Amino acid sequence: MNFKLQSAMEYLMTYGWAILIIAIVMVALFSLGILGGSPLGTSCLPQSGFECTGVALSHTTGNVIVTVGQNTGTNWATANVYFVPQGTGLTSGVPTSISNAPASGNYLSSGLTSGQTAQVTVPVAAPSISVGATYAGALWAVYTTSTGGSTLYYAELATITMKAS
């Protein structure tokens, strides 16, 4: 009887190790983006009151497609979303590259109400960047409100790191 139990345990241990190895390989393939997960090194960490999901940086266009949202309690009448590279200087808390940016444009000109999300396409780099190129920075919004008239407001939406695919 002891030999039957030992045989059964050896059988279970052999298959247990095989299943464990397959699981580790699957996790590695998923984290590298081969099985549809986001590529290793791609992340979007939203600021409080904002949402950032579905980051995809195209190596052919140099644009990032991302879903952004806001739940700040303020409805945005018009809004532009910009990518600000890591290390960009600030003037009065606003990146110098967008401090004189217009309030309406090609990115999200219809605005964004509180609690709403929208997919936006934002230029990051020149077209035809190499696959695997990494870009880090922040997503910023320049927006107006219906009550603020033409006053421009600035908000950092998220910190973002991307690999071109």
Backbone as a printed PyTorch tensor [residue, N CA C, xyz], in Angstrom:
tensor([[[  0.8100,  -1.1890,   0.0000],
         [  0.0000,   0.0000,   0.0000],
         [  0.8610,   1.2650,   0.0000]],

        [[  1.9840,   1.2450,   0.7170],
         [  2.8510,   2.4180,   0.7880],
         [  3.4220,   2.7850,  -0.5790]],

        [[  3.6600,   1.7440,  -1.4230],
         [  4.2060,   2.0150,  -2.7430],
         [  3.1880,   2.7220,  -3.6270]],

        [[  1.9040,   2.4240,  -3.4490],
         [  0.8610,   3.0930,  -4.2210],
         [  0.7650,   4.5630,  -3.8280]],

        [[  0.8770,   4.8520,  -2.5290],
         [  0.8380,   6.2480,  -2.0730],
         [  2.0540,   7.0250,  -2.5690]],

        [[  3.2160,   6.3930,  -2.5050],
         [  4.4290,   7.0500,  -2.9840],
         [  4.3230,   7.3230,  -4.4800]],

        [[  3.8070,   6.3870,  -5.2380],
         [  3.6400,   6.5600,  -6.6750],
         [  2.6720,   7.7080,  -6.9670]],

        [[  1.5780,   7.7800,  -6.2170],
         [  0.6050,   8.8560,  -6.4030],
         [  1.2230,  10.2100,  -6.0720]],

        [[  2.0140,  10.2920,  -5.0150],
         [  2.6530,  11.5620,  -4.6410],
         [  3.6710,  12.0050,  -5.7010]],

        [[  4.4490,  11.0630,  -6.2150],
         [  5.4080,  11.4030,  -7.2640],
         [  4.6930,  11.9060,  -8.5160]],

        [[  3.5700,  11.2910,  -8.8340],
         [  2.7550,  11.7010,  -9.9740],
         [  2.2620,  13.1290,  -9.7820]],

        [[  1.7200,  13.4320,  -8.6000],
         [  1.2170,  14.7770,  -8.3090],
         [  2.3390,  15.8100,  -8.2980]],

        [[  3.4930,  15.4720,  -7.7470],
         [  4.6140,  16.4180,  -7.6910],
         [  5.1330,  16.7320,  -9.1000]],

        [[  5.2130,  15.7240,  -9.9550],
         [  5.6940,  15.9410, -11.3210],
         [  4.7770,  16.8990, -12.0720]],

        [[  3.4820,  16.6560, -12.0100],
         [  2.5320,  17.5340, -12.6880],
         [  2.4490,  18.9080, -12.0120]],

        [[  2.6120,  18.9560, -10.7030],
         [  2.6070,  20.2370,  -9.9850],
         [  3.7270,  21.1420, -10.4490]],

        [[  4.9490,  20.5850, -10.5920],
         [  6.0780,  21.3800, -11.0690],
         [  5.8610,  21.8380, -12.5080]],

        [[  5.3130,  20.9660, -13.3340],
         [  5.0560,  21.3280, -14.7310],
         [  4.0520,  22.4730, -14.8220]],

        [[  2.9930,  22.4220, -14.0350],
         [  1.9830,  23.4860, -14.0300],
         [  2.5810,  24.7930, -13.5140]],

        [[  3.4240,  24.7190, -12.4960],
         [  4.0820,  25.9140, -11.9590],
         [  4.9720,  26.5660, -13.0160]],

        [[  5.7400,  25.7850, -13.7470],
         [  6.6170,  26.3310, -14.7910],
         [  5.7910,  26.9770, -15.8920]],

        [[  4.6970,  26.3480, -16.3010],
         [  3.8290,  26.9230, -17.3390],
         [  3.2320,  28.2410, -16.8570]],

        [[  2.8140,  28.3000, -15.5960],
         [  2.2440,  29.5380, -15.0460],
         [  3.2770,  30.6640, -15.0460]],

        [[  4.5110,  30.3650, -14.6880],
         [  5.5710,  31.3900, -14.6680],
         [  5.8350,  31.9120, -16.0780]],

        [[  5.8740,  31.0230, -17.0660],
         [  6.0910,  31.4400, -18.4570],
         [  4.9330,  32.3120, -18.9360]],

        [[  3.7010,  31.9550, -18.5940],
         [  2.5360,  32.7460, -19.0020],
         [  2.5820,  34.1500, -18.3970]],

        [[  2.9310,  34.2600, -17.1320],
         [  3.0330,  35.5680, -16.4780],
         [  4.1190,  36.4060, -17.1510]],

        [[  5.2490,  35.7900, -17.4660],
         [  6.3360,  36.5230, -18.1310],
         [  5.8960,  37.0130, -19.5090]],

        [[  5.2300,  36.1730, -20.2850],
         [  4.7630,  36.5840, -21.6100],
         [  3.7120,  37.6900, -21.5170]],

        [[  2.8350,  37.6090, -20.5510],
         [  1.8050,  38.6340, -20.3790],
         [  2.4260,  39.9710, -19.9880]],

        [[  3.3780,  39.9550, -19.0600],
         [  3.9870,  41.2120, -18.6020],
         [  4.8510,  41.8640, -19.6790]],

        [[  5.3630,  41.0870, -20.6250],
         [  6.1370,  41.6470, -21.7310],
         [  5.2550,  42.1680, -22.8560]],

        [[  3.9330,  41.9620, -22.7390],
         [  3.0150,  42.4800, -23.7350],
         [  2.7670,  41.5260, -24.8870]],

        [[  3.3500,  40.3410, -24.8590],
         [  3.1960,  39.3900, -25.9550],
         [  1.7840,  38.8090, -25.9840]],

        [[  1.1690,  38.6360, -24.8260],
         [ -0.1750,  38.0590, -24.7490],
         [ -1.2560,  39.1070, -24.5170]],

        [[ -1.0190,  40.3480, -24.9190],
         [ -2.0540,  41.3740, -24.8410],
         [ -1.9870,  42.2660, -23.6150]],

        [[ -1.0940,  42.0190, -22.7090],
         [ -0.9520,  42.9110, -21.5600],
         [ -0.2360,  44.1730, -21.9850]],

        [[ -0.1760,  45.1590, -21.1180],
         [  0.5650,  46.3640, -21.4700],
         [  2.0560,  46.0480, -21.4250]],

        [[  2.8220,  46.6140, -22.3440],
         [  4.2480,  46.3310, -22.3970],
         [  4.9400,  46.6980, -21.0890]],

        [[  5.9460,  45.9230, -20.7590],
         [  6.7160,  46.1610, -19.5550],
         [  7.2470,  47.5880, -19.5890]],

        [[  7.0360,  48.3400, -18.5540],
         [  7.5070,  49.7100, -18.5060],
         [  6.4680,  50.7400, -18.8960]],

        [[  5.2560,  50.3080, -19.2690],
         [  4.1940,  51.2500, -19.6100],
         [  3.2860,  51.4150, -18.4010]],

        [[  3.1420,  52.6630, -17.9430],
         [  2.2680,  52.9140, -16.8040],
         [  1.7130,  54.3290, -16.8760]],

        [[  0.5890,  54.5150, -16.2410],
         [ -0.0330,  55.8230, -16.1590],
         [ -0.5850,  55.9640, -14.7490]],

        [[  0.0240,  56.8200, -13.9570],
         [ -0.3720,  57.0160, -12.5630],
         [ -1.1230,  58.3330, -12.4330]],

        [[ -2.4590,  58.2630, -12.3310],
         [ -3.2510,  59.4990, -12.2980],
         [ -3.1190,  60.2480, -10.9750]],

        [[ -3.2640,  61.5670, -11.0620],
         [ -3.3400,  62.4020,  -9.8690],
         [ -4.7230,  62.2300,  -9.2420]],

        [[ -4.8820,  62.6670,  -8.0360],
         [ -6.1680,  62.5620,  -7.3500],
         [ -7.2490,  63.3180,  -8.1300]],

        [[ -8.3830,  62.6530,  -8.3750],
         [ -9.4880,  63.2630,  -9.0950],
         [ -9.4500,  63.0390, -10.6020]],

        [[ -8.4240,  62.3300, -11.0790],
         [ -8.2790,  62.0890, -12.5130],
         [ -8.1480,  60.6000, -12.7960]],

        [[ -8.3800,  60.2200, -14.0470],
         [ -8.2820,  58.8340, -14.4840],
         [ -7.3850,  58.7650, -15.7050]],

        [[ -6.6490,  57.6720, -15.8270],
         [ -5.7430,  57.4720, -16.9560],
         [ -5.6170,  55.9680, -17.1980]],

        [[ -6.1040,  55.4880, -18.3500],
         [ -6.0500,  54.0570, -18.6600],
         [ -5.7690,  53.8450, -20.1380]],

        [[ -5.4330,  52.6140, -20.4860],
         [ -5.2920,  52.2180, -21.8840],
         [ -4.2130,  52.9340, -22.6560]],

        [[ -3.0260,  53.0570, -22.0950],
         [ -1.9280,  53.7790, -22.7430],
         [ -1.3470,  52.9460, -23.8810]],

        [[ -1.2470,  53.5330, -25.0650],
         [ -0.6180,  52.8710, -26.2160],
         [  0.1440,  53.9040, -27.0250]],

        [[  1.4610,  53.7470, -27.1220],
         [  2.3190,  54.6570, -27.8820],
         [  2.6700,  54.0010, -29.2110]],

        [[  2.2730,  54.6350, -30.3150],
         [  2.5200,  54.1000, -31.6540],
         [  3.9050,  54.5020, -32.1460]],

        [[  4.6870,  53.5260, -32.5900],
         [  6.0130,  53.8470, -33.1030],
         [  5.9420,  54.4600, -34.5060]],

        [[  4.8330,  54.2780, -35.2210],
         [  4.7340,  54.8350, -36.5760],
         [  4.2990,  56.2970, -36.5780]],

        [[  3.4230,  56.6900, -35.6410],
         [  2.9320,  58.0710, -35.6210],
         [  3.5860,  58.9280, -34.5470]],

        [[  4.1290,  58.3090, -33.5060],
         [  4.6870,  59.0730, -32.3910],
         [  3.6180,  59.6170, -31.4630]],

        [[  2.3740,  59.1400, -31.6210],
         [  1.2570,  59.5870, -30.7820],
         [  0.9250,  58.5540, -29.7160]],

        [[  0.4980,  59.0380, -28.5680],
         [ -0.0230,  58.1480, -27.5370],
         [ -1.5490,  58.2590, -27.5580]],

        [[ -2.1990,  57.1160, -27.5070],
         [ -3.6540,  57.0730, -27.3870],
         [ -3.9330,  56.6180, -25.9640]],

        [[ -4.6900,  57.4200, -25.2420],
         [ -4.9400,  57.1520, -23.8280],
         [ -6.3490,  57.6110, -23.4710]],

        [[ -6.9680,  56.9280, -22.5390],
         [ -8.2710,  57.3420, -22.0350],
         [ -8.0530,  58.1310, -20.7510]],

        [[ -8.5360,  59.3720, -20.7460],
         [ -8.4140,  60.2310, -19.5670],
         [ -9.8020,  60.5910, -19.0700]],

        [[ -9.8700,  60.9010, -17.8060],
         [-11.1330,  61.3150, -17.2230],
         [-10.8830,  62.1990, -16.0240]],

        [[-11.9270,  62.8890, -15.6170],
         [-11.7930,  63.7500, -14.4460],
         [-13.0620,  63.6640, -13.6110]],

        [[-12.8760,  63.7130, -12.3110],
         [-13.9830,  63.6940, -11.3660],
         [-13.7000,  64.7340, -10.2840]],

        [[-13.4990,  65.9670, -10.7260],
         [-13.1190,  67.0490,  -9.8170],
         [-14.3080,  67.8930,  -9.3700]],

        [[-15.4660,  67.6470,  -9.9720],
         [-16.6370,  68.4480,  -9.6420],
         [-16.7890,  69.6800, -10.5010]],

        [[-15.8430,  69.9010, -11.4210],
         [-15.8800,  71.0440, -12.3280],
         [-16.0640,  70.5400, -13.7490]],

        [[-17.0060,  71.1290, -14.4770],
         [-17.1950,  70.7640, -15.8730],
         [-16.2830,  71.6190, -16.7370]],

        [[-15.5230,  70.9590, -17.6190],
         [-14.6130,  71.6610, -18.5050],
         [-15.3400,  71.9670, -19.8030]],

        [[-15.3770,  73.2440, -20.1940],
         [-16.0490,  73.6410, -21.4340],
         [-15.2010,  73.2410, -22.6470]],

        [[-13.9150,  73.5270, -22.6130],
         [-12.9650,  73.1030, -23.6380],
         [-11.7350,  72.5780, -22.9170]],

        [[-11.0400,  71.6670, -23.5510],
         [ -9.8410,  71.1120, -22.9050],
         [ -8.8880,  70.5530, -23.9410]],

        [[ -7.6260,  70.7750, -23.7150],
         [ -6.5480,  70.1700, -24.4950],
         [ -5.7110,  69.3420, -23.5470]],

        [[ -5.2560,  68.1870, -24.0230],
         [ -4.3700,  67.3400, -23.2320],
         [ -3.0120,  67.3490, -23.9190]],

        [[ -1.9630,  67.5710, -23.1400],
         [ -0.6040,  67.6730, -23.6630],
         [  0.3030,  66.6830, -22.9410]],

        [[  1.3040,  66.1830, -23.6660],
         [  2.3730,  65.4000, -23.0540],
         [  3.5290,  66.3440, -22.7660]],

        [[  3.9770,  66.3650, -21.5170],
         [  5.1020,  67.2090, -21.1140],
         [  6.2430,  66.2810, -20.7190]],

        [[  7.3580,  66.2940, -21.4750],
         [  8.4690,  65.3850, -21.1750],
         [  9.0370,  65.6010, -19.7740]],

        [[  9.5350,  64.5160, -19.2120],
         [ 10.1640,  64.5740, -17.8980],
         [ 11.3350,  65.5440, -17.9410]],

        [[ 11.4560,  66.3800, -16.9170],
         [ 12.5450,  67.3440, -16.8390],
         [ 12.2130,  68.7130, -17.4060]],

        [[ 10.9830,  68.9050, -17.9110],
         [ 10.5750,  70.2080, -18.4360],
         [ 10.4530,  71.1890, -17.2730]],

        [[ 10.9550,  72.3900, -17.4700],
         [ 10.9080,  73.4000, -16.4260],
         [  9.4940,  73.9260, -16.1810]],

        [[  9.2770,  74.4560, -14.9720],
         [  7.9780,  75.0030, -14.5890],
         [  8.0900,  76.5040, -14.3790]],

        [[  7.0450,  77.2120, -14.7680],
         [  6.9160,  78.6310, -14.4900],
         [  5.6040,  78.8140, -13.7420]],

        [[  5.6640,  79.2400, -12.5040],
         [  4.4860,  79.3960, -11.6410],
         [  3.6960,  78.0890, -11.5410]],

        [[  4.4140,  76.9440, -11.4880],
         [  3.7710,  75.6460, -11.3340],
         [  3.2250,  75.0460, -12.6080]],

        [[  3.4370,  75.7030, -13.7590],
         [  2.9310,  75.2250, -15.0500],
         [  4.1310,  74.9610, -15.9560]],

        [[  4.1440,  73.8220, -16.6840],
         [  5.2620,  73.5680, -17.6000],
         [  5.4200,  74.6860, -18.6250]],

        [[  6.6470,  75.0910, -18.8530],
         [  6.9080,  76.1950, -19.7750],
         [  6.4710,  75.8700, -21.1950]],

        [[  6.4390,  74.5880, -21.5670],
         [  6.0740,  74.2200, -22.9430],
         [  4.5860,  74.4070, -23.2340]],

        [[  3.7370,  74.5450, -22.1940],
         [  2.2970,  74.7290, -22.4430],
         [  1.7300,  75.9730, -21.7790]],

        [[  2.5590,  76.7910, -21.1640],
         [  2.0310,  77.9380, -20.4140],
         [  1.3200,  78.9560, -21.3010]],

        [[  1.6200,  78.9740, -22.5900],
         [  0.9380,  79.8990, -23.4970],
         [  0.0750,  79.1600, -24.5160]],

        [[ -0.3180,  77.9210, -24.1780],
         [ -1.0850,  77.0950, -25.1220],
         [ -2.5320,  77.5780, -25.2160]],

        [[ -3.1410,  77.4500, -26.3850],
         [ -4.5470,  77.8500, -26.5310],
         [ -5.4730,  76.8830, -25.7900]],

        [[ -6.6740,  77.3350, -25.4890],
         [ -7.6110,  76.5250, -24.7160],
         [ -8.3670,  75.5190, -25.5610]],

        [[ -8.4240,  75.7160, -26.8510],
         [ -9.1180,  74.7430, -27.6950],
         [ -8.1680,  74.2600, -28.7730]],

        [[ -8.4270,  73.0790, -29.2880],
         [ -7.5250,  72.5440, -30.3050],
         [ -7.9630,  71.1870, -30.7560]],

        [[ -7.0230,  70.3980, -31.2130],
         [ -7.3160,  69.1210, -31.8380],
         [ -7.4820,  67.9640, -30.8650]],

        [[ -7.1280,  68.1170, -29.6180],
         [ -7.0510,  66.9600, -28.7460],
         [ -8.3730,  66.6370, -28.0490]],

        [[ -9.0210,  67.5910, -27.4370],
         [-10.2540,  67.3430, -26.6930],
         [-11.0620,  68.6330, -26.6280]],

        [[-11.4000,  69.1820, -27.7890],
         [-12.0170,  70.4970, -27.8590],
         [-13.4540,  70.5250, -27.3510]],

        [[-14.0690,  69.3600, -27.1670],
         [-15.4560,  69.3470, -26.6880],
         [-15.5600,  69.4370, -25.1710]],

        [[-14.4510,  69.4940, -24.4730],
         [-14.4870,  69.5930, -23.0270],
         [-14.6370,  68.2340, -22.3770]],

        [[-14.8640,  68.2500, -21.0660],
         [-14.9720,  67.0210, -20.2900],
         [-15.7360,  67.3410, -19.0170]],

        [[-16.9090,  66.7520, -18.8790],
         [-17.6830,  67.0040, -17.6660],
         [-17.1570,  66.1420, -16.5360]],

        [[-17.4370,  66.5320, -15.3130],
         [-16.9960,  65.7750, -14.1500],
         [-17.6260,  64.3920, -14.1720]],

        [[-16.7950,  63.3560, -14.0320],
         [-17.2610,  61.9830, -14.0730],
         [-17.1900,  61.3520, -15.4470]],

        [[-16.7740,  62.1030, -16.4560],
         [-16.7150,  61.6120, -17.8320],
         [-15.2860,  61.2030, -18.1860]],

        [[-15.1560,  60.2310, -19.1080],
         [-13.8550,  59.8690, -19.6600],
         [-13.8940,  60.0580, -21.1720]],

        [[-12.7220,  60.2170, -21.7690],
         [-12.6260,  60.3700, -23.2240],
         [-11.2760,  59.8290, -23.6830]],

        [[-11.2610,  59.2480, -24.8640],
         [-10.0100,  58.7860, -25.4490],
         [ -9.4010,  59.9390, -26.2350]],

        [[ -8.1240,  60.1970, -25.9880],
         [ -7.4350,  61.2890, -26.6750],
         [ -6.1800,  60.7650, -27.3580]],

        [[ -5.7840,  61.4630, -28.4160],
         [ -4.5400,  61.1750, -29.1230],
         [ -3.6330,  62.3770, -28.9220]],

        [[ -2.4730,  62.1320, -28.3240],
         [ -1.5740,  63.2180, -27.9600],
         [ -0.2070,  62.9720, -28.5960]],

        [[  0.3500,  63.9660, -29.3230],
         [  1.6970,  63.8160, -29.8820],
         [  2.7460,  63.7290, -28.7740]],

        [[  3.6530,  62.7720, -28.9090],
         [  4.7180,  62.5880, -27.9320],
         [  6.0760,  62.7980, -28.5810]],

        [[  6.2550,  62.1910, -29.7550],
         [  7.5540,  62.2300, -30.4250],
         [  7.3320,  62.3600, -31.9300]],

        [[  8.4350,  62.5230, -32.6430],
         [  8.3720,  62.5830, -34.1040],
         [  7.9030,  61.2330, -34.6380]],

        [[  7.2110,  61.2260, -35.7760],
         [  6.7880,  59.9430, -36.3520],
         [  7.9800,  59.0300, -36.6340]],

        [[  7.7030,  57.7520, -36.7330],
         [  8.7050,  56.7190, -37.0190],
         [  9.7640,  56.6220, -35.9340]],

        [[  9.3410,  56.5330, -34.6890],
         [ 10.2760,  56.2680, -33.6040],
         [ 10.5200,  54.7570, -33.5600]],

        [[ 11.6010,  54.3520, -32.9550],
         [ 11.9290,  52.9280, -32.9350],
         [ 11.0660,  52.1950, -31.9120]],

        [[ 10.7270,  50.9480, -32.2540],
         [  9.9520,  50.1060, -31.3550],
         [ 10.7570,  49.9000, -30.0760]],

        [[ 10.1110,  50.0620, -28.9460],
         [ 10.7750,  49.9010, -27.6590],
         [ 11.3160,  51.1890, -27.0780]],

        [[ 11.2650,  52.2920, -27.8480],
         [ 11.7280,  53.5810, -27.3240],
         [ 10.8680,  53.9620, -26.1210]],

        [[ 11.4970,  54.4690, -25.0830],
         [ 10.7940,  54.8030, -23.8490],
         [ 10.6690,  56.3130, -23.7000]],

        [[  9.4850,  56.7510, -23.3010],
         [  9.2220,  58.1680, -23.0430],
         [  8.5660,  58.2870, -21.6810]],

        [[  9.0060,  59.2590, -20.9060],
         [  8.4400,  59.4990, -19.5750],
         [  8.1150,  60.9750, -19.4350]],

        [[  7.0630,  61.2540, -18.7130],
         [  6.6580,  62.6400, -18.4940],
         [  5.3170,  62.6990, -17.8000]],

        [[  4.5470,  63.7080, -18.1370],
         [  3.2460,  63.9000, -17.5040],
         [  2.2200,  64.3240, -18.5480]],

        [[  0.9770,  63.9660, -18.3000],
         [ -0.1350,  64.4580, -19.1060],
         [ -0.7210,  65.6570, -18.3880]],

        [[ -0.8620,  66.7670, -19.1000],
         [ -1.4260,  67.9950, -18.5590],
         [ -2.6570,  68.3770, -19.3700]],

        [[ -3.5970,  69.0040, -18.7180],
         [ -4.7750,  69.5350, -19.3980],
         [ -4.7820,  71.0450, -19.2590]],

        [[ -5.1150,  71.7100, -20.3460],
         [ -5.3620,  73.1530, -20.3390],
         [ -6.8370,  73.2730, -20.6770]],

        [[ -7.6140,  73.8720, -19.7780],
         [ -9.0650,  73.8640, -19.9720],
         [ -9.6950,  75.1890, -19.5550]],

        [[-10.9200,  75.3730, -20.0280],
         [-11.7450,  76.5020, -19.6000],
         [-13.0130,  75.9160, -18.9820]],

        [[-13.6860,  76.7430, -18.1920],
         [-14.9680,  76.3350, -17.6230],
         [-16.0460,  77.2750, -18.1520]],

        [[-17.2860,  76.8420, -18.0700],
         [-18.3740,  77.6940, -18.5570],
         [-18.5340,  78.9330, -17.6920]],

        [[-18.1380,  78.8340, -16.4210],
         [-18.2680,  79.9860, -15.5220],
         [-17.0300,  80.8680, -15.5250]],

        [[-15.8940,  80.3430, -16.0240],
         [-14.6460,  81.0950, -15.9770],
         [-14.3810,  81.9300, -17.2080]],

        [[-15.2830,  81.9080, -18.1840],
         [-15.0670,  82.6820, -19.4080],
         [-13.8790,  82.1540, -20.1790]],

        [[-12.9590,  83.0480, -20.5350],
         [-11.7940,  82.6440, -21.3140],
         [-10.5720,  82.3590, -20.4370]],

        [[-10.7580,  82.2880, -19.1240],
         [ -9.6420,  81.9990, -18.2190],
         [ -9.1370,  80.5880, -18.4580]],

        [[ -7.8280,  80.4410, -18.6000],
         [ -7.2150,  79.1290, -18.7860],
         [ -6.8350,  78.5490, -17.4320]],

        [[ -7.1660,  77.2950, -17.2440],
         [ -6.7820,  76.5630, -16.0440],
         [ -5.8680,  75.4220, -16.4640]],

        [[ -4.9360,  75.0540, -15.5890],
         [ -3.9600,  74.0210, -15.8850],
         [ -4.0670,  72.9290, -14.8150]],

        [[ -4.0020,  71.6720, -15.2450],
         [ -4.0530,  70.5690, -14.2950],
         [ -3.1570,  69.4370, -14.7770]],

        [[ -2.3440,  68.9130, -13.8770],
         [ -1.5560,  67.7280, -14.1940],
         [ -2.4570,  66.5130, -13.9830]],

        [[ -2.6970,  65.7640, -15.0430],
         [ -3.6020,  64.6150, -14.9810],
         [ -2.9150,  63.3670, -14.4570]],

        [[ -1.7100,  63.0790, -14.9630],
         [ -1.0570,  61.8270, -14.6100],
         [  0.4190,  61.8720, -14.9520]],

        [[  1.1670,  61.0250, -14.2780],
         [  2.5600,  60.7630, -14.6250],
         [  2.5530,  59.5180, -15.4960]],

        [[  3.2660,  59.5790, -16.6190],
         [  3.1530,  58.5110, -17.6050],
         [  4.5390,  58.0570, -18.0700]],

        [[  4.6910,  56.7440, -18.2070],
         [  5.8840,  56.1340, -18.7800],
         [  5.4210,  55.1870, -19.8660]],

        [[  6.0130,  55.2820, -21.0510],
         [  5.5300,  54.4990, -22.1990],
         [  6.6770,  53.8990, -22.9730]],

        [[  6.4070,  52.7230, -23.5550],
         [  7.3040,  52.1060, -24.5270],
         [  6.5690,  52.0090, -25.8310]],

        [[  7.2120,  52.4400, -26.8990],
         [  6.5940,  52.3990, -28.2300],
         [  6.4370,  50.9620, -28.6970]],

        [[  5.2660,  50.7010, -29.2660],
         [  5.0240,  49.3620, -29.8230],
         [  4.4380,  49.4860, -31.2210]]])
